[in-house]
Amino acid sequence: MMKKKNSISDQDRELFQQSVAGTRKLNIEPRITPVKKRPPPRPLQQEKDNQQVLMDMLSDPVDPANMETGEELLFVRNGIPQRTLKKLRRGEFSIEAELDLHGRTKVEARAAIVEFLYFCHSHSLRCVRIIHGKGHGSQGKRPILKQYVNHWLRQRDDILAFSSARQVDGGTGAIYVLLRRKG
């Protein structure tokens, strides 16, 4: 007759009893393993929906060939004090974040701006710089992205003002953007 796999021989049992002789049982309550709380789920679909709404807000039915090609960009929303615009143009606001669009296509630039402004808004940033470039690398050496950025930012209510940057910060190849405070 074969022994069961889990059975203990009498000799092993006796050996165990000898080894634990003189010990006593601890009187402790049974341990309960705490249940780890799961972090709340991230509303991924809501984030995607918000991103799509922001993308849809930036239309681009404009032909860059028909846009103004002036060197300096300047925009201020109604109700913003003139002194605020002057401070922005002089670069007197602290730049809290920066987005560089060099080498991006129009589609990539648009998506990057939407994502960047979403980040800025969620972190309550006030003044940022967007580097759109001067168009030296584009076909025809025209500042295509510059004109699209100009057009897209004017459509957003959270943009209070923007201005071409000072020469040391990129000149006409970059803009300072003043954002509406969160809330």
CNS distance restraints for C-alpha pairs under 8 A (distance, minus, plus):
assign (resid   3 and name CA) (resid   7 and name CA) 6.87 0.50 0.50
assign (resid   8 and name CA) (resid  12 and name CA) 6.38 0.50 0.50
assign (resid   8 and name CA) (resid  13 and name CA) 6.59 0.50 0.50
assign (resid   9 and name CA) (resid  13 and name CA) 6.29 0.50 0.50
assign (resid  10 and name CA) (resid  14 and name CA) 6.15 0.50 0.50
assign (resid  11 and name CA) (resid  15 and name CA) 6.17 0.50 0.50
assign (resid  12 and name CA) (resid  16 and name CA) 6.13 0.50 0.50
assign (resid  13 and name CA) (resid  17 and name CA) 6.24 0.50 0.50
assign (resid  14 and name CA) (resid  18 and name CA) 6.27 0.50 0.50
assign (resid  15 and name CA) (resid  19 and name CA) 6.31 0.50 0.50
assign (resid  16 and name CA) (resid  20 and name CA) 6.37 0.50 0.50
assign (resid  17 and name CA) (resid  21 and name CA) 5.98 0.50 0.50
assign (resid  43 and name CA) (resid  47 and name CA) 6.31 0.50 0.50
assign (resid  44 and name CA) (resid  48 and name CA) 6.14 0.50 0.50
assign (resid  45 and name CA) (resid  49 and name CA) 6.03 0.50 0.50
assign (resid  46 and name CA) (resid  50 and name CA) 6.08 0.50 0.50
assign (resid  47 and name CA) (resid  51 and name CA) 6.15 0.50 0.50
assign (resid  48 and name CA) (resid  52 and name CA) 6.17 0.50 0.50
assign (resid  49 and name CA) (resid  53 and name CA) 6.20 0.50 0.50
assign (resid  50 and name CA) (resid  54 and name CA) 6.22 0.50 0.50
assign (resid  51 and name CA) (resid  55 and name CA) 6.12 0.50 0.50
assign (resid  51 and name CA) (resid 114 and name CA) 7.18 0.50 0.50
assign (resid  51 and name CA) (resid 115 and name CA) 7.30 0.50 0.50
assign (resid  52 and name CA) (resid  56 and name CA) 6.06 0.50 0.50
assign (resid  53 and name CA) (resid  57 and name CA) 6.25 0.50 0.50
assign (resid  54 and name CA) (resid  58 and name CA) 6.90 0.50 0.50
assign (resid  54 and name CA) (resid 114 and name CA) 6.21 0.50 0.50
assign (resid  55 and name CA) (resid  59 and name CA) 7.83 0.50 0.50
assign (resid  55 and name CA) (resid 110 and name CA) 7.50 0.50 0.50
assign (resid  55 and name CA) (resid 111 and name CA) 6.86 0.50 0.50
assign (resid  55 and name CA) (resid 114 and name CA) 6.23 0.50 0.50
assign (resid  57 and name CA) (resid 155 and name CA) 7.07 0.50 0.50
assign (resid  57 and name CA) (resid 156 and name CA) 7.27 0.50 0.50
assign (resid  58 and name CA) (resid 110 and name CA) 7.65 0.50 0.50
assign (resid  58 and name CA) (resid 152 and name CA) 5.18 0.50 0.50
assign (resid  58 and name CA) (resid 153 and name CA) 7.82 0.50 0.50
assign (resid  58 and name CA) (resid 155 and name CA) 6.57 0.50 0.50
assign (resid  58 and name CA) (resid 156 and name CA) 7.67 0.50 0.50
assign (resid  59 and name CA) (resid 152 and name CA) 6.91 0.50 0.50
assign (resid  60 and name CA) (resid 148 and name CA) 7.31 0.50 0.50
assign (resid  60 and name CA) (resid 151 and name CA) 7.72 0.50 0.50
assign (resid  60 and name CA) (resid 152 and name CA) 7.38 0.50 0.50
assign (resid  62 and name CA) (resid  66 and name CA) 7.52 0.50 0.50
assign (resid  62 and name CA) (resid  67 and name CA) 7.56 0.50 0.50
assign (resid  63 and name CA) (resid  67 and name CA) 6.83 0.50 0.50
assign (resid  64 and name CA) (resid 144 and name CA) 6.21 0.50 0.50
assign (resid  64 and name CA) (resid 147 and name CA) 6.55 0.50 0.50
assign (resid  64 and name CA) (resid 148 and name CA) 7.37 0.50 0.50
assign (resid  67 and name CA) (resid 147 and name CA) 6.85 0.50 0.50
assign (resid  68 and name CA) (resid 147 and name CA) 7.66 0.50 0.50
assign (resid  69 and name CA) (resid 143 and name CA) 7.87 0.50 0.50
assign (resid  69 and name CA) (resid 147 and name CA) 7.42 0.50 0.50
assign (resid  71 and name CA) (resid 172 and name CA) 6.07 0.50 0.50
assign (resid  72 and name CA) (resid 163 and name CA) 7.42 0.50 0.50
assign (resid  72 and name CA) (resid 164 and name CA) 5.52 0.50 0.50
assign (resid  72 and name CA) (resid 172 and name CA) 5.74 0.50 0.50
assign (resid  73 and name CA) (resid 150 and name CA) 7.14 0.50 0.50
assign (resid  73 and name CA) (resid 162 and name CA) 7.44 0.50 0.50
assign (resid  73 and name CA) (resid 163 and name CA) 5.38 0.50 0.50
assign (resid  73 and name CA) (resid 164 and name CA) 5.10 0.50 0.50
assign (resid  73 and name CA) (resid 172 and name CA) 7.46 0.50 0.50
assign (resid  73 and name CA) (resid 175 and name CA) 7.48 0.50 0.50
assign (resid  74 and name CA) (resid 161 and name CA) 7.64 0.50 0.50
assign (resid  74 and name CA) (resid 162 and name CA) 5.76 0.50 0.50
assign (resid  74 and name CA) (resid 163 and name CA) 4.43 0.50 0.50
assign (resid  74 and name CA) (resid 164 and name CA) 6.53 0.50 0.50
assign (resid  75 and name CA) (resid 154 and name CA) 7.45 0.50 0.50
assign (resid  75 and name CA) (resid 161 and name CA) 5.25 0.50 0.50
assign (resid  75 and name CA) (resid 162 and name CA) 5.25 0.50 0.50
assign (resid  75 and name CA) (resid 163 and name CA) 6.40 0.50 0.50
assign (resid  76 and name CA) (resid  80 and name CA) 6.75 0.50 0.50
assign (resid  76 and name CA) (resid  85 and name CA) 7.10 0.50 0.50
assign (resid  76 and name CA) (resid 160 and name CA) 6.08 0.50 0.50
assign (resid  76 and name CA) (resid 161 and name CA) 4.19 0.50 0.50
assign (resid  76 and name CA) (resid 162 and name CA) 6.58 0.50 0.50
assign (resid  77 and name CA) (resid 159 and name CA) 7.84 0.50 0.50
assign (resid  77 and name CA) (resid 160 and name CA) 5.34 0.50 0.50
assign (resid  77 and name CA) (resid 161 and name CA) 6.01 0.50 0.50
assign (resid  80 and name CA) (resid  84 and name CA) 6.86 0.50 0.50
assign (resid  80 and name CA) (resid  85 and name CA) 7.54 0.50 0.50
assign (resid  80 and name CA) (resid 160 and name CA) 7.18 0.50 0.50
assign (resid  80 and name CA) (resid 161 and name CA) 7.99 0.50 0.50
assign (resid  81 and name CA) (resid  85 and name CA) 6.84 0.50 0.50
assign (resid  82 and name CA) (resid  86 and name CA) 6.30 0.50 0.50
assign (resid  83 and name CA) (resid  87 and name CA) 6.18 0.50 0.50
assign (resid  84 and name CA) (resid  88 and name CA) 6.22 0.50 0.50
assign (resid  85 and name CA) (resid  89 and name CA) 6.15 0.50 0.50
assign (resid  85 and name CA) (resid 161 and name CA) 7.11 0.50 0.50
assign (resid  86 and name CA) (resid  90 and name CA) 6.17 0.50 0.50
assign (resid  87 and name CA) (resid  91 and name CA) 6.26 0.50 0.50
assign (resid  87 and name CA) (resid  92 and name CA) 5.15 0.50 0.50
assign (resid  87 and name CA) (resid  93 and name CA) 6.79 0.50 0.50
assign (resid  88 and name CA) (resid  92 and name CA) 5.96 0.50 0.50
assign (resid  88 and name CA) (resid  93 and name CA) 6.18 0.50 0.50
assign (resid  88 and name CA) (resid 162 and name CA) 7.50 0.50 0.50
assign (resid  88 and name CA) (resid 163 and name CA) 6.90 0.50 0.50
assign (resid  88 and name CA) (resid 176 and name CA) 6.83 0.50 0.50
assign (resid  88 and name CA) (resid 178 and name CA) 7.51 0.50 0.50
assign (resid  89 and name CA) (resid 163 and name CA) 5.75 0.50 0.50
assign (resid  89 and name CA) (resid 164 and name CA) 7.01 0.50 0.50
assign (resid  89 and name CA) (resid 165 and name CA) 6.73 0.50 0.50
assign (resid  89 and name CA) (resid 166 and name CA) 7.29 0.50 0.50
assign (resid  89 and name CA) (resid 176 and name CA) 7.62 0.50 0.50
assign (resid  90 and name CA) (resid 165 and name CA) 7.93 0.50 0.50
assign (resid  90 and name CA) (resid 166 and name CA) 6.76 0.50 0.50
assign (resid  91 and name CA) (resid 165 and name CA) 6.94 0.50 0.50
assign (resid  91 and name CA) (resid 166 and name CA) 6.56 0.50 0.50
assign (resid  91 and name CA) (resid 176 and name CA) 7.52 0.50 0.50
assign (resid  93 and name CA) (resid 127 and name CA) 6.51 0.50 0.50
assign (resid  94 and name CA) (resid 127 and name CA) 6.56 0.50 0.50
assign (resid  95 and name CA) (resid 127 and name CA) 5.41 0.50 0.50
assign (resid  95 and name CA) (resid 128 and name CA) 5.01 0.50 0.50
assign (resid  95 and name CA) (resid 129 and name CA) 6.47 0.50 0.50
assign (resid  95 and name CA) (resid 176 and name CA) 7.97 0.50 0.50
assign (resid  96 and name CA) (resid 125 and name CA) 6.39 0.50 0.50
assign (resid  96 and name CA) (resid 126 and name CA) 7.22 0.50 0.50
assign (resid  96 and name CA) (resid 127 and name CA) 5.95 0.50 0.50
assign (resid  96 and name CA) (resid 128 and name CA) 5.48 0.50 0.50
assign (resid  97 and name CA) (resid 120 and name CA) 7.69 0.50 0.50
assign (resid  97 and name CA) (resid 125 and name CA) 7.80 0.50 0.50
assign (resid  97 and name CA) (resid 127 and name CA) 7.52 0.50 0.50
assign (resid  97 and name CA) (resid 128 and name CA) 4.97 0.50 0.50
assign (resid  97 and name CA) (resid 129 and name CA) 6.48 0.50 0.50
assign (resid  98 and name CA) (resid 128 and name CA) 5.69 0.50 0.50
assign (resid  98 and name CA) (resid 129 and name CA) 4.75 0.50 0.50
assign (resid  98 and name CA) (resid 130 and name CA) 5.72 0.50 0.50
assign (resid  98 and name CA) (resid 131 and name CA) 7.55 0.50 0.50
assign (resid  99 and name CA) (resid 113 and name CA) 7.75 0.50 0.50
assign (resid  99 and name CA) (resid 116 and name CA) 7.12 0.50 0.50
assign (resid  99 and name CA) (resid 129 and name CA) 6.45 0.50 0.50
assign (resid  99 and name CA) (resid 130 and name CA) 4.81 0.50 0.50
assign (resid  99 and name CA) (resid 131 and name CA) 6.07 0.50 0.50
assign (resid 100 and name CA) (resid 130 and name CA) 6.04 0.50 0.50
assign (resid 100 and name CA) (resid 131 and name CA) 4.67 0.50 0.50
assign (resid 100 and name CA) (resid 132 and name CA) 6.53 0.50 0.50
assign (resid 101 and name CA) (resid 109 and name CA) 6.00 0.50 0.50
assign (resid 101 and name CA) (resid 112 and name CA) 7.90 0.50 0.50
assign (resid 101 and name CA) (resid 130 and name CA) 7.47 0.50 0.50
assign (resid 101 and name CA) (resid 131 and name CA) 5.85 0.50 0.50
assign (resid 101 and name CA) (resid 132 and name CA) 5.15 0.50 0.50
assign (resid 101 and name CA) (resid 133 and name CA) 7.20 0.50 0.50
assign (resid 102 and name CA) (resid 131 and name CA) 7.28 0.50 0.50
assign (resid 102 and name CA) (resid 132 and name CA) 6.29 0.50 0.50
assign (resid 102 and name CA) (resid 133 and name CA) 6.08 0.50 0.50
assign (resid 103 and name CA) (resid 137 and name CA) 7.94 0.50 0.50
assign (resid 104 and name CA) (resid 108 and name CA) 5.62 0.50 0.50
assign (resid 104 and name CA) (resid 109 and name CA) 5.68 0.50 0.50
assign (resid 105 and name CA) (resid 109 and name CA) 5.94 0.50 0.50
assign (resid 106 and name CA) (resid 110 and name CA) 6.08 0.50 0.50
assign (resid 106 and name CA) (resid 145 and name CA) 6.52 0.50 0.50
assign (resid 106 and name CA) (resid 148 and name CA) 7.77 0.50 0.50
assign (resid 107 and name CA) (resid 111 and name CA) 6.32 0.50 0.50
assign (resid 108 and name CA) (resid 112 and name CA) 6.05 0.50 0.50
assign (resid 109 and name CA) (resid 113 and name CA) 6.09 0.50 0.50
assign (resid 109 and name CA) (resid 145 and name CA) 7.61 0.50 0.50
assign (resid 110 and name CA) (resid 114 and name CA) 6.31 0.50 0.50
assign (resid 110 and name CA) (resid 149 and name CA) 7.95 0.50 0.50
assign (resid 111 and name CA) (resid 115 and name CA) 6.21 0.50 0.50
assign (resid 112 and name CA) (resid 116 and name CA) 5.90 0.50 0.50
assign (resid 113 and name CA) (resid 117 and name CA) 5.96 0.50 0.50
assign (resid 114 and name CA) (resid 118 and name CA) 6.10 0.50 0.50
assign (resid 115 and name CA) (resid 119 and name CA) 6.20 0.50 0.50
assign (resid 116 and name CA) (resid 120 and name CA) 6.15 0.50 0.50
assign (resid 117 and name CA) (resid 121 and name CA) 5.98 0.50 0.50
assign (resid 118 and name CA) (resid 122 and name CA) 6.12 0.50 0.50
assign (resid 119 and name CA) (resid 123 and name CA) 6.19 0.50 0.50
assign (resid 120 and name CA) (resid 124 and name CA) 6.04 0.50 0.50
assign (resid 120 and name CA) (resid 125 and name CA) 5.07 0.50 0.50
assign (resid 120 and name CA) (resid 126 and name CA) 7.85 0.50 0.50
assign (resid 121 and name CA) (resid 125 and name CA) 6.14 0.50 0.50
assign (resid 121 and name CA) (resid 179 and name CA) 7.85 0.50 0.50
assign (resid 121 and name CA) (resid 181 and name CA) 7.64 0.50 0.50
assign (resid 121 and name CA) (resid 182 and name CA) 6.38 0.50 0.50
assign (resid 122 and name CA) (resid 182 and name CA) 7.63 0.50 0.50
assign (resid 124 and name CA) (resid 181 and name CA) 6.26 0.50 0.50
assign (resid 124 and name CA) (resid 182 and name CA) 5.69 0.50 0.50
assign (resid 125 and name CA) (resid 179 and name CA) 7.16 0.50 0.50
assign (resid 125 and name CA) (resid 181 and name CA) 7.45 0.50 0.50
assign (resid 126 and name CA) (resid 178 and name CA) 5.90 0.50 0.50
assign (resid 126 and name CA) (resid 179 and name CA) 5.04 0.50 0.50
assign (resid 126 and name CA) (resid 180 and name CA) 6.87 0.50 0.50
assign (resid 126 and name CA) (resid 181 and name CA) 6.48 0.50 0.50
assign (resid 127 and name CA) (resid 176 and name CA) 6.88 0.50 0.50
assign (resid 127 and name CA) (resid 177 and name CA) 5.58 0.50 0.50
assign (resid 127 and name CA) (resid 178 and name CA) 4.65 0.50 0.50
assign (resid 127 and name CA) (resid 179 and name CA) 6.00 0.50 0.50
assign (resid 128 and name CA) (resid 176 and name CA) 5.83 0.50 0.50
assign (resid 128 and name CA) (resid 177 and name CA) 5.25 0.50 0.50
assign (resid 128 and name CA) (resid 178 and name CA) 6.74 0.50 0.50
assign (resid 128 and name CA) (resid 179 and name CA) 7.90 0.50 0.50
assign (resid 129 and name CA) (resid 174 and name CA) 6.83 0.50 0.50
assign (resid 129 and name CA) (resid 175 and name CA) 5.58 0.50 0.50
assign (resid 129 and name CA) (resid 176 and name CA) 4.58 0.50 0.50
assign (resid 129 and name CA) (resid 177 and name CA) 5.95 0.50 0.50
assign (resid 130 and name CA) (resid 174 and name CA) 5.60 0.50 0.50
assign (resid 130 and name CA) (resid 175 and name CA) 5.42 0.50 0.50
assign (resid 130 and name CA) (resid 176 and name CA) 6.63 0.50 0.50
assign (resid 130 and name CA) (resid 177 and name CA) 7.37 0.50 0.50
assign (resid 131 and name CA) (resid 170 and name CA) 7.22 0.50 0.50
assign (resid 131 and name CA) (resid 173 and name CA) 6.05 0.50 0.50
assign (resid 131 and name CA) (resid 174 and name CA) 4.10 0.50 0.50
assign (resid 131 and name CA) (resid 175 and name CA) 6.45 0.50 0.50
assign (resid 132 and name CA) (resid 145 and name CA) 5.90 0.50 0.50
assign (resid 132 and name CA) (resid 146 and name CA) 5.38 0.50 0.50
assign (resid 132 and name CA) (resid 149 and name CA) 7.41 0.50 0.50
assign (resid 132 and name CA) (resid 173 and name CA) 5.68 0.50 0.50
assign (resid 132 and name CA) (resid 174 and name CA) 5.55 0.50 0.50
assign (resid 132 and name CA) (resid 175 and name CA) 7.83 0.50 0.50
assign (resid 133 and name CA) (resid 143 and name CA) 7.01 0.50 0.50
assign (resid 133 and name CA) (resid 145 and name CA) 7.40 0.50 0.50
assign (resid 133 and name CA) (resid 146 and name CA) 6.80 0.50 0.50
assign (resid 133 and name CA) (resid 172 and name CA) 7.79 0.50 0.50
assign (resid 133 and name CA) (resid 173 and name CA) 4.18 0.50 0.50
assign (resid 133 and name CA) (resid 174 and name CA) 6.37 0.50 0.50
assign (resid 134 and name CA) (resid 142 and name CA) 7.35 0.50 0.50
assign (resid 134 and name CA) (resid 143 and name CA) 5.10 0.50 0.50
assign (resid 134 and name CA) (resid 146 and name CA) 7.15 0.50 0.50
assign (resid 134 and name CA) (resid 172 and name CA) 6.83 0.50 0.50
assign (resid 134 and name CA) (resid 173 and name CA) 4.68 0.50 0.50
assign (resid 135 and name CA) (resid 141 and name CA) 5.27 0.50 0.50
assign (resid 135 and name CA) (resid 142 and name CA) 4.85 0.50 0.50
assign (resid 135 and name CA) (resid 143 and name CA) 3.75 0.50 0.50
assign (resid 135 and name CA) (resid 144 and name CA) 6.33 0.50 0.50
assign (resid 135 and name CA) (resid 145 and name CA) 7.44 0.50 0.50
assign (resid 135 and name CA) (resid 146 and name CA) 7.76 0.50 0.50
assign (resid 136 and name CA) (resid 141 and name CA) 4.73 0.50 0.50
assign (resid 136 and name CA) (resid 142 and name CA) 6.78 0.50 0.50
assign (resid 136 and name CA) (resid 143 and name CA) 7.28 0.50 0.50
assign (resid 137 and name CA) (resid 141 and name CA) 6.25 0.50 0.50
assign (resid 138 and name CA) (resid 142 and name CA) 6.26 0.50 0.50
assign (resid 138 and name CA) (resid 143 and name CA) 7.17 0.50 0.50
assign (resid 138 and name CA) (resid 144 and name CA) 7.32 0.50 0.50
assign (resid 143 and name CA) (resid 147 and name CA) 6.66 0.50 0.50
assign (resid 144 and name CA) (resid 148 and name CA) 6.55 0.50 0.50
assign (resid 145 and name CA) (resid 149 and name CA) 5.94 0.50 0.50
assign (resid 146 and name CA) (resid 150 and name CA) 6.18 0.50 0.50
assign (resid 146 and name CA) (resid 173 and name CA) 7.45 0.50 0.50
assign (resid 147 and name CA) (resid 151 and name CA) 6.22 0.50 0.50
assign (resid 148 and name CA) (resid 152 and name CA) 5.95 0.50 0.50
assign (resid 149 and name CA) (resid 153 and name CA) 5.96 0.50 0.50
assign (resid 150 and name CA) (resid 154 and name CA) 6.46 0.50 0.50
assign (resid 151 and name CA) (resid 155 and name CA) 6.92 0.50 0.50
assign (resid 152 and name CA) (resid 156 and name CA) 7.16 0.50 0.50
assign (resid 153 and name CA) (resid 159 and name CA) 6.59 0.50 0.50
assign (resid 154 and name CA) (resid 159 and name CA) 7.21 0.50 0.50
assign (resid 158 and name CA) (resid 179 and name CA) 5.76 0.50 0.50
assign (resid 158 and name CA) (resid 180 and name CA) 4.93 0.50 0.50
assign (resid 158 and name CA) (resid 181 and name CA) 7.99 0.50 0.50
assign (resid 159 and name CA) (resid 177 and name CA) 7.06 0.50 0.50
assign (resid 159 and name CA) (resid 178 and name CA) 6.15 0.50 0.50
assign (resid 159 and name CA) (resid 179 and name CA) 4.83 0.50 0.50
assign (resid 159 and name CA) (resid 180 and name CA) 6.03 0.50 0.50
assign (resid 160 and name CA) (resid 177 and name CA) 7.76 0.50 0.50
assign (resid 160 and name CA) (resid 178 and name CA) 5.54 0.50 0.50
assign (resid 160 and name CA) (resid 179 and name CA) 5.54 0.50 0.50
assign (resid 160 and name CA) (resid 180 and name CA) 5.89 0.50 0.50
assign (resid 161 and name CA) (resid 177 and name CA) 6.03 0.50 0.50
assign (resid 161 and name CA) (resid 178 and name CA) 5.19 0.50 0.50
assign (resid 161 and name CA) (resid 179 and name CA) 7.31 0.50 0.50
assign (resid 162 and name CA) (resid 175 and name CA) 6.37 0.50 0.50
assign (resid 162 and name CA) (resid 176 and name CA) 5.41 0.50 0.50
assign (resid 162 and name CA) (resid 177 and name CA) 4.37 0.50 0.50
assign (resid 162 and name CA) (resid 178 and name CA) 6.00 0.50 0.50
assign (resid 163 and name CA) (resid 175 and name CA) 5.26 0.50 0.50
assign (resid 163 and name CA) (resid 176 and name CA) 5.38 0.50 0.50
assign (resid 163 and name CA) (resid 177 and name CA) 6.80 0.50 0.50
assign (resid 164 and name CA) (resid 171 and name CA) 6.22 0.50 0.50
assign (resid 164 and name CA) (resid 172 and name CA) 5.32 0.50 0.50
assign (resid 164 and name CA) (resid 173 and name CA) 7.43 0.50 0.50
assign (resid 164 and name CA) (resid 174 and name CA) 5.81 0.50 0.50
assign (resid 164 and name CA) (resid 175 and name CA) 4.20 0.50 0.50
assign (resid 164 and name CA) (resid 176 and name CA) 6.24 0.50 0.50
assign (resid 165 and name CA) (resid 169 and name CA) 5.73 0.50 0.50
assign (resid 165 and name CA) (resid 170 and name CA) 5.93 0.50 0.50
assign (resid 165 and name CA) (resid 171 and name CA) 4.75 0.50 0.50
assign (resid 165 and name CA) (resid 172 and name CA) 6.30 0.50 0.50
assign (resid 165 and name CA) (resid 173 and name CA) 7.65 0.50 0.50
assign (resid 165 and name CA) (resid 174 and name CA) 5.48 0.50 0.50
assign (resid 165 and name CA) (resid 175 and name CA) 4.79 0.50 0.50
assign (resid 165 and name CA) (resid 176 and name CA) 5.69 0.50 0.50
assign (resid 166 and name CA) (resid 170 and name CA) 6.46 0.50 0.50
assign (resid 166 and name CA) (resid 171 and name CA) 4.85 0.50 0.50
assign (resid 166 and name CA) (resid 172 and name CA) 7.86 0.50 0.50
assign (resid 167 and name CA) (resid 171 and name CA) 3.88 0.50 0.50
assign (resid 167 and name CA) (resid 172 and name CA) 7.52 0.50 0.50
assign (resid 169 and name CA) (resid 174 and name CA) 7.24 0.50 0.50
assign (resid 170 and name CA) (resid 174 and name CA) 5.12 0.50 0.50
assign (resid 170 and name CA) (resid 175 and name CA) 7.89 0.50 0.50
assign (resid 171 and name CA) (resid 175 and name CA) 7.77 0.50 0.50
